[in-house]
Amino acid sequence: MKYYILSDIHGFFTLFQKTLRECGYYDDPEEKKLLLLGDLFDRGEEALALQDYILELMREERVILVKGNHEDLFRELVTADRGRPLRHHVQNGTYSTLEQLTGMSAGYSWNANLRLARAGRETPLYTTIIPAMLDYYETRSYIFTHGWIPCQMWYGGMVYDADWRHADADAWREARWINPMEAVRTARPEEKTVVCGHFHCSYGHAHFENRGTEFGPDADFSPYIAPGIIAIDACTAYSKKMNCVVLRD
Protein backbone atom coordinates (compact mmCIF):
# COMPACT_ATOMS: atom_id res chain seq x y z
CA MET A 1 0.00 0.00 0.00
CA LYS A 2 1.10 3.53 -0.73
CA TYR A 3 0.57 6.08 2.04
CA TYR A 4 0.52 9.86 1.89
CA ILE A 5 1.28 10.90 5.47
CA LEU A 6 0.63 14.28 7.08
CA SER A 7 0.35 15.43 10.67
CA ASP A 8 -0.65 18.49 12.69
CA ILE A 9 -2.89 20.11 10.10
CA HIS A 10 -4.33 22.27 12.88
CA GLY A 11 -7.27 23.61 10.92
CA PHE A 12 -5.28 25.00 7.98
CA PHE A 13 -7.44 23.43 5.29
CA THR A 14 -6.25 25.55 2.35
CA LEU A 15 -2.59 24.78 3.04
CA PHE A 16 -3.50 21.12 3.55
CA GLN A 17 -5.04 20.97 0.07
CA LYS A 18 -2.11 22.87 -1.46
CA THR A 19 0.30 20.36 0.12
CA LEU A 20 -1.68 17.40 -1.24
CA ARG A 21 -1.62 18.88 -4.73
CA GLU A 22 2.09 19.64 -4.59
CA CYS A 23 3.03 16.15 -3.42
CA GLY A 24 1.03 14.59 -6.26
CA TYR A 25 -1.75 13.01 -4.23
CA TYR A 26 -4.58 14.01 -6.56
CA ASP A 27 -2.73 13.02 -9.73
CA ASP A 28 -1.55 9.63 -8.45
CA PRO A 29 -3.53 6.78 -10.11
CA GLU A 30 -2.13 4.12 -7.75
CA GLU A 31 -4.06 2.60 -4.88
CA LYS A 32 -3.30 4.82 -1.90
CA LYS A 33 -4.53 6.09 1.43
CA LEU A 34 -4.09 9.28 3.37
CA LEU A 35 -2.63 8.65 6.81
CA LEU A 36 -3.19 11.60 9.15
CA LEU A 37 -1.28 11.54 12.42
CA GLY A 38 -3.50 13.65 14.63
CA ASP A 39 -3.98 17.28 15.66
CA LEU A 40 -6.35 17.90 12.80
CA PHE A 41 -7.82 21.06 14.34
CA ASP A 42 -7.00 24.05 16.60
CA ARG A 43 -5.14 27.23 15.64
CA GLY A 44 -6.38 27.53 12.04
CA GLU A 45 -9.65 29.18 11.02
CA GLU A 46 -10.94 26.58 8.53
CA ALA A 47 -12.32 23.96 10.90
CA LEU A 48 -15.66 23.50 9.13
CA ALA A 49 -14.11 22.93 5.70
CA LEU A 50 -11.60 20.49 7.17
CA GLN A 51 -14.27 18.60 9.11
CA ASP A 52 -16.35 18.19 5.93
CA TYR A 53 -13.33 16.92 3.99
CA ILE A 54 -12.36 14.40 6.67
CA LEU A 55 -15.93 13.08 6.72
CA GLU A 56 -15.81 12.69 2.93
CA LEU A 57 -12.54 10.76 3.16
CA MET A 58 -14.04 8.52 5.84
CA ARG A 59 -17.17 7.78 3.80
CA GLU A 60 -14.99 6.79 0.84
CA GLU A 61 -12.58 4.79 3.07
CA ARG A 62 -9.61 6.80 1.81
CA VAL A 63 -8.11 7.78 5.15
CA ILE A 64 -6.55 6.31 8.28
CA LEU A 65 -6.75 8.56 11.32
CA VAL A 66 -4.36 8.48 14.28
CA LYS A 67 -5.34 10.43 17.40
CA GLY A 68 -3.37 13.46 18.56
CA ASN A 69 -3.20 15.29 21.85
CA HIS A 70 -5.44 18.06 20.47
CA GLU A 71 -8.22 15.53 19.91
CA ASP A 72 -7.86 14.70 23.60
CA LEU A 73 -8.11 18.42 24.39
CA PHE A 74 -11.33 18.75 22.40
CA ARG A 75 -12.91 15.80 24.15
CA GLU A 76 -11.85 17.20 27.52
CA LEU A 77 -13.31 20.61 26.68
CA VAL A 78 -16.77 19.39 25.64
CA THR A 79 -17.23 16.72 28.32
CA ALA A 80 -16.00 18.55 31.43
CA ASP A 81 -18.75 19.80 33.74
CA ARG A 82 -17.56 23.37 34.06
CA GLY A 83 -18.86 26.74 33.06
CA ARG A 84 -15.81 27.97 31.20
CA PRO A 85 -12.82 26.56 29.29
CA LEU A 86 -9.45 26.09 30.93
CA ARG A 87 -6.64 28.42 29.89
CA HIS A 88 -4.89 25.74 27.82
CA HIS A 89 -8.06 25.20 25.76
CA VAL A 90 -7.95 28.86 24.78
CA GLN A 91 -4.19 29.08 24.27
CA ASN A 92 -4.05 25.90 22.16
CA GLY A 93 -6.93 26.97 19.90
CA THR A 94 -9.34 24.27 21.05
CA TYR A 95 -11.95 26.77 22.18
CA SER A 96 -11.75 28.52 18.80
CA THR A 97 -12.34 25.17 17.05
CA LEU A 98 -15.41 24.60 19.21
CA GLU A 99 -16.77 28.03 18.28
CA GLN A 100 -16.11 27.43 14.58
CA LEU A 101 -17.74 24.00 14.49
CA THR A 102 -20.83 25.05 16.45
CA GLY A 103 -21.26 28.57 15.13
CA MET A 104 -21.59 29.73 18.74
CA SER A 105 -19.57 32.13 20.85
CA ALA A 106 -20.04 32.16 24.60
CA GLY A 107 -17.22 34.24 26.06
CA TYR A 108 -16.97 33.44 29.73
CA SER A 109 -20.65 33.12 30.58
CA TRP A 110 -21.18 30.02 32.74
CA ASN A 111 -24.46 28.85 31.25
CA ALA A 112 -23.52 29.81 27.70
CA ASN A 113 -20.34 27.76 27.90
CA LEU A 114 -22.26 24.74 29.16
CA ARG A 115 -24.57 25.09 26.14
CA LEU A 116 -21.53 25.44 23.89
CA ALA A 117 -20.02 22.25 25.32
CA ARG A 118 -23.27 20.38 24.71
CA ALA A 119 -23.29 21.62 21.12
CA GLY A 120 -19.68 20.44 20.79
CA ARG A 121 -20.78 16.93 21.74
CA GLU A 122 -23.09 16.96 18.72
CA THR A 123 -20.42 17.93 16.18
CA PRO A 124 -19.16 15.30 13.71
CA LEU A 125 -15.67 15.83 15.13
CA TYR A 126 -16.86 14.45 18.46
CA THR A 127 -19.44 11.90 17.28
CA THR A 128 -17.72 10.48 14.21
CA ILE A 129 -14.11 11.56 13.65
CA ILE A 130 -12.55 11.17 17.11
CA PRO A 131 -14.17 7.74 17.75
CA ALA A 132 -12.64 6.49 14.48
CA MET A 133 -9.11 7.51 15.45
CA LEU A 134 -6.46 4.95 16.38
CA ASP A 135 -3.76 5.23 19.02
CA TYR A 136 -1.33 3.93 16.41
CA TYR A 137 -1.24 2.25 13.01
CA GLU A 138 1.39 -0.35 12.12
CA THR A 139 2.77 -1.89 8.95
CA ARG A 140 5.64 -4.30 8.39
CA SER A 141 8.31 -1.62 8.60
CA TYR A 142 6.64 1.37 10.29
CA ILE A 143 4.73 2.43 13.38
CA PHE A 144 2.61 5.53 12.82
CA THR A 145 1.70 7.53 15.88
CA HIS A 146 1.24 11.13 16.99
CA GLY A 147 3.87 11.71 19.66
CA TRP A 148 5.44 8.41 20.67
CA ILE A 149 4.48 5.02 22.04
CA PRO A 150 3.89 4.57 25.80
CA CYS A 151 7.16 4.98 27.73
CA GLN A 152 8.50 5.35 31.21
CA MET A 153 11.26 7.62 32.47
CA TRP A 154 14.45 5.74 33.36
CA TYR A 155 17.69 7.33 34.63
CA GLY A 156 17.20 10.56 32.74
CA GLY A 157 15.94 8.93 29.56
CA MET A 158 12.96 6.92 28.41
CA VAL A 159 12.32 3.22 27.93
CA TYR A 160 9.35 2.02 25.97
CA ASP A 161 6.82 -0.38 27.41
CA ALA A 162 7.45 -3.77 25.77
CA ASP A 163 3.68 -4.36 25.82
CA TRP A 164 2.92 -0.90 24.39
CA ARG A 165 0.40 -2.24 21.88
CA HIS A 166 -1.86 -3.14 24.79
CA ALA A 167 -1.30 0.01 26.86
CA ASP A 168 -4.38 1.58 28.42
CA ALA A 169 -6.02 4.86 27.40
CA ASP A 170 -4.18 6.90 30.03
CA ALA A 171 -0.79 5.65 28.83
CA TRP A 172 -1.62 6.57 25.24
CA ARG A 173 -2.85 10.02 26.25
CA GLU A 174 0.49 10.65 27.94
CA ALA A 175 2.42 9.25 24.97
CA ARG A 176 0.78 11.76 22.65
CA TRP A 177 2.57 14.56 24.54
CA ILE A 178 6.08 13.03 24.33
CA ASN A 179 8.75 14.77 22.24
CA PRO A 180 9.52 11.96 19.77
CA MET A 181 12.91 13.29 18.74
CA GLU A 182 14.06 12.96 22.34
CA ALA A 183 12.30 9.64 22.94
CA VAL A 184 13.89 7.82 19.99
CA ARG A 185 17.35 8.25 21.51
CA THR A 186 16.60 5.78 24.33
CA ALA A 187 13.17 4.31 23.58
CA ARG A 188 13.24 3.06 20.01
CA PRO A 189 10.73 0.20 19.67
CA GLU A 190 12.04 -2.99 18.07
CA GLU A 191 13.56 -2.49 14.63
CA LYS A 192 10.81 -0.41 13.09
CA THR A 193 10.76 3.24 12.16
CA VAL A 194 8.27 5.45 13.96
CA VAL A 195 6.60 8.07 11.78
CA CYS A 196 5.17 10.82 13.96
CA GLY A 197 4.17 14.44 14.40
CA HIS A 198 3.42 16.50 17.50
CA PHE A 199 6.75 18.33 17.97
CA HIS A 200 8.30 20.80 15.53
CA CYS A 201 10.93 19.22 13.28
CA SER A 202 13.24 22.17 13.76
CA TYR A 203 13.89 20.87 17.28
CA GLY A 204 15.66 17.79 15.92
CA HIS A 205 17.58 19.70 13.28
CA ALA A 206 18.74 22.33 15.79
CA HIS A 207 19.61 20.05 18.73
CA PHE A 208 20.91 16.90 17.05
CA GLU A 209 22.23 18.08 13.67
CA ASN A 210 23.39 21.58 14.64
CA ARG A 211 21.41 22.87 11.69
CA GLY A 212 19.67 26.14 12.31
CA THR A 213 17.66 27.24 15.31
CA GLU A 214 14.23 26.12 16.48
CA PHE A 215 12.34 29.30 15.57
CA GLY A 216 14.83 31.73 14.09
CA PRO A 217 15.11 32.78 10.43
CA ASP A 218 17.35 29.76 9.85
CA ALA A 219 14.92 27.23 11.37
CA ASP A 220 14.47 24.05 9.31
CA PHE A 221 10.91 22.67 9.41
CA SER A 222 11.48 19.92 6.86
CA PRO A 223 11.03 16.31 8.08
CA TYR A 224 13.56 15.22 10.69
CA ILE A 225 14.89 11.80 9.70
CA ALA A 226 17.20 9.75 11.89
CA PRO A 227 17.58 6.05 12.78
CA GLY A 228 14.20 4.88 14.02
CA ILE A 229 12.25 8.06 13.33
CA ILE A 230 10.64 10.22 10.66
CA ALA A 231 9.17 13.30 12.35
CA ILE A 232 6.98 15.50 10.15
CA ASP A 233 5.37 18.28 12.22
CA ALA A 234 6.25 21.53 10.41
CA CYS A 235 4.80 23.74 13.19
CA THR A 236 2.37 24.99 10.56
CA ALA A 237 0.83 27.82 12.58
CA TYR A 238 4.30 29.38 12.85
CA SER A 239 6.10 28.28 9.67
CA LYS A 240 3.11 28.38 7.28
CA LYS A 241 4.45 25.11 5.88
CA MET A 242 3.15 21.56 5.93
CA ASN A 243 5.06 18.33 5.31
CA CYS A 244 3.85 15.33 3.36
CA VAL A 245 5.84 12.09 3.35
CA VAL A 246 5.02 9.31 0.87
CA LEU A 247 5.86 5.74 1.90
CA ARG A 248 5.11 2.33 0.47
CA ASP A 249 4.85 -0.70 2.75
Sequence and secondary structure as in RCSB ss.txt:
>XXXX:A:sequence
MKYYILSDIHGFFTLFQKTLRECGYYDDPEEKKLLLLGDLFDRGEEALALQDYILELMREERVILVKGNHEDLFR
ELVTADRGRPLRHHVQNGTYSTLEQLTGMSAGYSWNANLRLARAGRETPLYTTIIPAMLDYYETRSYIFTHGWIP
CQMWYGGMVYDADWRHADADAWREARWINPMEAVRTARPEEKTVVCGHFHCSYGHAHFENRGTEFGPDADFSPYI
APGIIAIDACTAYSKKMNCVVLRD
>XXXX:A:secstr
 EEEEE   TT HHHHHHHHHHTTTTT  S EEEEE S  SSSSS HHHHHHHHHHHHHTT EEEB  HHHHHHH
HHHHS  SS  HHHHHTTHHHHHHHHHT   TT HHHHHHHHHHHTTSHIIIIIGGG BS EE SSEEE SS   
EEEETTEEEE TTGGG  HHHHHHHTTS HHHHTTT   TT EEEE SS HHHHHHHHS  S SSSTT   S EE
ETTEEE    HHHH     EEEE 
